[in-house]
Amino acid sequence: MKLRYALLAATLITAGISGVALAQKGPVYDPAQLPEVKGKVAQYLLTPRGEVDGFLLADGTEVHFAPHLSTQLVFSVKPGDAVTIHGLKAKAAPLVLAASVTNDASGTTVLSGPPGRHGGPPQAEATGKVKAQLHSPHGDVDGVLLEDGTIVRLPPPEAQKFAAELADGKTVFVRGFGSDSPLGKVVAATALGADKDHTQPVAFPHPGGPGGRMHGHGPGEGGHGPMMGGHGPMGDHGPFDGDEPPPPPQ
């Protein structure tokens, strides 16, 4: 019971680190206050959907991390790297609930925390010229690639509705939800137009809304994508709270 309350406290501390960082561009609470663990990364730990939710150290210690930060973690820490972890250590097992992971060689630190201040995908905007149209596995247009590399996604019926605005060479402005990571920038559009002052709403008939899977596009039919909250020790659920892991995608 004491371990559960201690872990809850660590989760709240880390939530403060992540949430306040979003608002103020810097953490208020220093994760270095938490116990420190050093080691060498042996391999990544994966969820059934293929997200990285931590890693094993060479000495067998399991380090758990929020899976919605898979991209940042993979680009910052690789097998063979020496790392410093600050987090809460389990009392009776070689487990660490990580609040931060630092690559000792590069100095890059990734902070854990829930996905966004309210658990939803962050808002995003993009503007630029359309370089190419993108398609779903069924061949329907479900987005465009802008000249700066930004990917814009929207449901196929809405892509057809906005066909003129999404033609090659057209300048388009989109507002919605998305992510900007080392892998690239993607925006699920909720409004679209020629510029910021002339936009029209984009309808999302899929129950998942703009933060969910885009009509079958993406890994694991119905699985969580990079803009979903995901399950993780510093997110919605963790390995210490007794919750069952989410079922694999059907």
N, C-alpha and C positions, 0 to 999 in steps of 0.2 A: 504493500500500500504506500509506504514512504517513497519507494522508487517511482510509482505512478505519479505522485504529486510532484516529485522532483523533476520528472520528465515533462509534466505539464508546465511547470514553471520555466523550464528551458525552452519549451515551444513558444510560450508567451514572450519570453525575452527575444527569441529569434524573430517572431512575428513583428515585434517592435523594431528590430534592426532593419528588417526588409521593408515594412510598411512606411516607416518614417524616412527611410532612404529614398523612397519614391517621391515623397513630398518635398524633401529638403535637399536632395542630391547628395546626401551623405548620412551615414549611420549616426544615431545618437548614442546607442549602447554599443560598447566595444566587446565583440565576441571573445577577445583575448582574455577577458575575465574568467571565461570558462576553462575547465581543465584542458591541458595540451597533450596531444598524442602525436608522435613522430613515427614515420615509417616509410617504406617503399611500396608503391602501388604494384600489386601482382596482376589483378584483372578487374574489369568492371563487373558490377552486379546489375542484372537486367530484370525488368518487370515482364509479365507475359506479353505485353505489347511492344517489347523491344526498347523501352526507355531505360536509360541508365539511372538507377536510384541509389548508387553508391559504388563501393569497390572493396576488394579484399586487399589487406596489406600482406607483405611477405611473411609476417609472423602469424598469419591466420586471423587477425583482427578484422571484423566486419565493420565497415563505415557506412552508415546509412545517410542518404541525402535526398532532397526533394526532387522527384523525377521530372517536374516541369522545368527544371534547370539543367536538363540533360545536355543540351547543346553547349551551354557555358562551361559545364564541368568537363566535357570531352575535349573541348578546345583548350582548356587550361591545364588539365591533368591527364597524363597518359601512363599506361603500364610501364614500369621501370623508373618513373619519376619519384624523387624523394619529396614528401609532403609533410606539412604541419597541419594538424586538425585541432580545432577548438570546438568542444561540445561536451555532452554529458556521457560519461562512461557507465555502462551497466555494471551492477555490483557482482552478479554471479556468472557473467558470460563475457567473452571478448567482443563486445559490441560498443559502438560509439554512435551516438545521435549527433551528427555534425551540424554546428551552427556556421562554421566557415572552414574552407579548405584552401590552403596556400601551397602553390608550387614553390619549393625552396629555391630552385634555380632561377626561375623567372620573376619570382615575387608576386605573381598574379594570384589574387584572392577571389574566391566565389563565395558569396553569402547565401545561406539557405533562407527559406521563408515561404509563406503562403503565396499563391499566384495572384498578386495584385492586392490592393487595399481591402477589397470586398470579395476576394476569391474569384473574380471574373477576369476576362482577358483585358489587357490595357488598351486604351483608345489609341488610334493611330490615324495619320493622314499621309497622303502622298500625291504628288503631281508630276506630270511629265508626258513625253510623247510615247504613244503606243508603238512598241517595236514588233510584237507578234502576239497572236491570239493563242490561248492555252485551252486544252481540251480535257474532259473527263475520260476515264477508261472506256466509256460508251461512245466517245467521239463527239459529244456535245461541247460547244464552247462554254467554259465555266470560268473564264478569266483572261487576263492579258499580262504580258511582260512589258514593263516600261523600259525606256532606253538606259536608265540608271541601274537596271537590274531588279527593281522592285516588282514583286508579284502581286497582282490584284485578283482576288477571287470573288465570285458572286454566283448565285444559282443559275443554271442554264436558261430557265425561262426569263430571268432578268437580263442575262447576257444577250439574249435574242431581242428583248425589248430595247436595250441600249446599244444595239448593233451599230448604229450610225456614230455614236459617241466613242465606240471602242474600235473603230476602224484603224488600220495601220496608218501611222503618221499623225493621227489626231492627238491633240493635247487634252489630257483628262485630269480632273481633280477627284480624289476619292477620300471619303472620311468613313471610319469604321473602327474595327478592332483588329489587332494583329500583334506581331512581334518583330523586333529588330535585333538580330543576333549575328555572330560570326558566319553563320550559314547564309544569311541574307535577310531581306526585309519582305514581309508579306502583310497585306491588308485585306481583311474580309469586309467588303464595302457595305455600308448601310446608307450611304448617300453618294451620288455620283453626278458629275456635270463637267462643263467646259472649264469652269473655274470655281473658286470658293463661294462666290456670290450667286452662282446659278447652278444649284444642285437639285436633284430629285431623289426621293427616298428609294432605297432598294429593298424589296420585300424578301423575307426569308420564310418560305413555307415549311422548311424543315424544322421539326420541334427543337432541335438543338440551337437554333438561332445563329447569329453571326459567330458565336464562339465554338460552335459544334462542327461536326464533320460536314463537309460541303458535298452533299449528294453522292456519297460513295467515293469521293476523291480522297486519297491518302491511305496510309498503311492500315491494315486490319479493319475490314469493314465494320464500321460502328465504333472503332476504337478511339481512344483519346488522342488528339493531336497536340501540336505544340501550343495551341491557344486554349487548351482545356486545363482545368485545375490539376487533375491527376491525383494520385494517392502517394503519400510520402511521409516520412517521419516528421518533417517540418511543415507539411501541407495539411491535407484534410485528415489523413489517417496515418498511423505509423505501426511499426512492428511490435510496439510495446503496449498498445492499447486494447488488445484482445479482439480487434476487428478482423474479419476474414478478408483476404485479398480479393480484389475485383475479379470476376470470371474472365477468362480469355475471350477475345472477340470471336463471334460465331462465323 
